[in-house]
Amino acid sequence: MKQHIILLAAVAALVLARGDSNQSIGAEGTRVSPDMSFFVTSTGSKTANLGGLRGADQICQKLASAVGLGDKSWHAYLSAERDPDNGNKPTDARSRIGTGPWSNAKGVVVAKSLDELHARKGDVDVFLDERGQRVPGNWPDSPKPNAHDILTGSTADGRVMAGKTCNDWTSAASDQQAQVGHSDGLGPGGNSSGRYASWNSSHENGSCGDTAPRGGAGRIYCFAAK
């Protein structure tokens, strides 16, 4: 009888394990949806020198791989004025991420198309990192420091903003700035009006040399392009 009970327990454990096999494990056992195709990076950079678009893409790929989704092709949502991989012509962030739809780490759809993506607002419960965690921001009881200023170098419709890309993500100059968006869609005091709500083009940051002032941490958005 005892052996029969042990056998049943073993079978039950195997069934549960197989049932969870379609999910990856993030930080602290968080379940990451296999459909994830969008995230905010959980780590950042002290400066806006990310090694250009290629370096930024590598950051996305590495973080996605850490949660078991490195088989997808990940691109950073960043615009550049002179892209070496585009004949040194401008590259818009919106042109780097595919056509959608995109889902976050919990399987929630962020947007179904490029138009829908660029028409929506930031949201702390949707714009999550690759482990399914919220990004510190201006939402109630948020942990500190604020990190909701996400580097984009882009206009609200996802096109390059001239002079706001930190020399195409290769500069750490203190006299240059980058355009950032609010991942939580909130400004000071939780203000969700106007530009504060923009997830990709709220304001310029303090400088390319230090991404922290004004609420940043050198984080970027990552999308699975295909």
C-alpha positions in Angstrom: 0.0 0.0 0.0 2.8 2.4 0.9 4.6 1.7 -2.4 1.3 2.3 -4.3 1.0 5.8 -2.6 4.6 6.7 -3.4 4.0 5.7 -7.0 0.9 7.8 -7.3 2.7 10.8 -5.8 5.5 10.4 -8.3 3.1 10.3 -11.2 1.3 13.4 -10.0 4.6 15.3 -9.7 5.5 14.3 -13.2 2.1 15.5 -14.6 2.6 18.8 -12.8 6.1 19.2 -14.2 4.9 18.5 -17.7 2.1 20.9 -17.3 4.5 23.7 -16.5 7.0 22.8 -19.2 5.6 25.4 -21.6 6.7 28.3 -19.3 10.1 29.7 -18.5 11.2 30.7 -15.0 12.2 34.3 -14.3 13.5 35.8 -11.1 12.4 34.3 -7.8 10.4 31.6 -9.6 8.2 34.0 -11.6 6.5 32.3 -14.5 7.4 33.9 -17.9 4.9 33.3 -20.7 6.5 31.6 -23.7 4.6 34.1 -25.8 6.5 37.0 -24.4 7.6 39.3 -27.2 8.1 42.6 -25.3 9.8 43.7 -22.1 11.6 46.5 -20.4 15.1 45.6 -19.4 15.5 44.7 -15.8 19.1 46.1 -15.9 20.3 49.5 -17.1 23.3 51.5 -18.0 25.0 54.3 -16.2 25.5 56.1 -19.5 23.7 56.1 -22.8 26.6 54.5 -24.5 25.1 51.1 -25.2 27.5 50.1 -28.0 25.2 51.4 -30.7 22.1 49.6 -31.9 24.0 46.3 -32.1 25.1 46.6 -28.5 21.6 47.4 -27.4 20.2 44.4 -29.3 22.7 42.2 -27.6 21.5 43.4 -24.2 17.9 42.4 -25.2 19.0 39.0 -26.5 21.0 38.3 -23.3 18.2 39.1 -20.9 15.7 37.2 -23.0 18.0 34.2 -23.0 18.3 34.3 -19.2 14.5 33.6 -19.0 14.6 30.9 -21.7 13.5 32.9 -24.7 16.7 33.4 -26.5 15.4 31.5 -29.5 13.6 34.7 -30.7 15.3 37.6 -32.5 15.2 40.5 -30.0 15.7 44.1 -31.0 16.0 47.3 -28.9 13.3 49.9 -29.4 15.8 52.7 -30.3 16.1 55.2 -33.1 19.4 56.2 -34.7 20.4 59.1 -37.0 23.2 57.2 -38.7 22.8 53.5 -38.6 25.8 51.5 -40.0 23.5 48.6 -40.8 21.3 50.9 -42.9 23.9 52.6 -45.0 24.5 55.3 -42.3 21.0 56.5 -42.9 18.4 57.2 -40.2 16.6 54.2 -38.6 13.4 54.6 -36.7 12.7 52.5 -33.6 9.3 51.5 -35.0 11.0 49.9 -38.1 13.1 47.6 -35.9 10.5 45.6 -34.0 8.3 43.8 -36.5 4.5 44.3 -36.9 3.1 42.7 -33.8 1.2 41.6 -31.9 3.4 41.8 -28.8 2.8 40.3 -25.3 4.6 40.9 -22.0 6.0 38.4 -19.6 2.6 37.5 -18.2 1.1 37.0 -21.6 -0.8 40.3 -21.6 -1.1 41.8 -25.1 0.8 45.2 -25.2 -0.4 46.0 -28.7 -1.6 44.2 -31.8 -0.1 46.5 -34.4 2.4 49.3 -34.8 -0.4 51.9 -35.0 -2.0 50.5 -31.8 1.4 50.5 -30.0 2.1 54.1 -30.8 -1.4 55.2 -29.9 -1.4 53.7 -26.4 -0.1 55.1 -23.1 2.4 53.8 -20.6 1.1 51.4 -18.0 3.0 50.0 -14.9 1.0 46.7 -15.1 1.7 46.2 -18.8 5.2 47.5 -19.4 7.0 44.9 -17.3 10.5 43.7 -17.3 11.6 40.3 -18.7 10.9 38.6 -15.3 7.4 40.0 -15.1 8.3 42.6 -12.5 7.0 46.2 -12.4 9.5 49.0 -13.2 9.9 51.5 -10.3 8.2 54.8 -11.2 5.6 57.3 -10.0 2.9 54.7 -9.2 1.6 54.4 -5.6 4.0 52.7 -3.2 6.6 52.2 -5.9 10.1 51.2 -4.7 12.8 53.8 -5.1 14.8 55.0 -7.0 12.5 55.9 -9.9 13.6 54.1 -13.1 10.7 54.7 -15.5 12.6 56.9 -17.9 13.3 54.5 -20.8 15.7 55.4 -23.5 14.2 55.7 -27.0 15.6 58.6 -28.9 12.2 58.7 -30.6 9.2 60.8 -31.3 5.7 59.7 -30.1 5.1 57.9 -33.4 8.4 56.0 -33.1 10.6 57.9 -35.5 14.1 59.3 -34.8 14.3 62.5 -32.9 17.3 64.4 -34.2 20.0 65.2 -31.6 18.4 63.1 -28.9 20.0 59.7 -29.5 23.3 60.2 -27.7 25.3 60.0 -30.9 23.3 56.8 -31.9 23.9 55.2 -28.5 27.6 55.5 -28.5 28.1 58.7 -26.4 28.5 59.3 -22.7 28.9 63.1 -23.1 27.5 65.2 -20.3 26.4 67.9 -22.8 24.1 65.7 -24.8 20.7 64.3 -24.0 18.4 61.4 -25.0 14.7 61.3 -25.5 13.0 59.0 -23.0 9.5 57.7 -22.4 7.6 56.8 -19.2 7.0 53.1 -18.8 4.3 53.7 -16.2 2.7 56.6 -18.1 3.0 58.8 -15.1 4.7 62.1 -14.3 5.3 63.8 -10.9 2.7 63.0 -8.3 1.1 60.4 -10.6 0.1 62.9 -13.3 -1.1 61.0 -16.3 -1.9 63.9 -18.5 -0.2 65.0 -21.8 3.4 64.0 -22.4 3.7 62.3 -19.0 1.6 59.5 -20.3 3.8 58.7 -23.3 5.7 55.4 -23.0 8.2 56.4 -25.7 8.6 60.2 -25.9 7.9 62.1 -22.7 11.0 64.3 -22.4 14.8 64.5 -22.7 16.9 63.0 -19.9 19.6 64.8 -17.9 22.5 63.8 -20.0 24.1 60.9 -22.0 26.7 60.8 -19.3 24.3 59.9 -16.5 21.0 58.3 -17.1 19.7 58.5 -13.5 18.7 62.2 -13.0 15.0 63.0 -13.7 14.0 59.4 -13.1 16.0 57.1 -15.3 18.3 54.0 -15.0 19.5 53.5 -18.6 16.8 50.9 -19.3 15.5 50.1 -22.8 12.5 48.5 -24.4 13.0 45.1 -26.2 10.8 43.5 -28.8 10.9 40.2 -30.5 11.0 41.2 -34.1 10.2 37.7 -35.4 
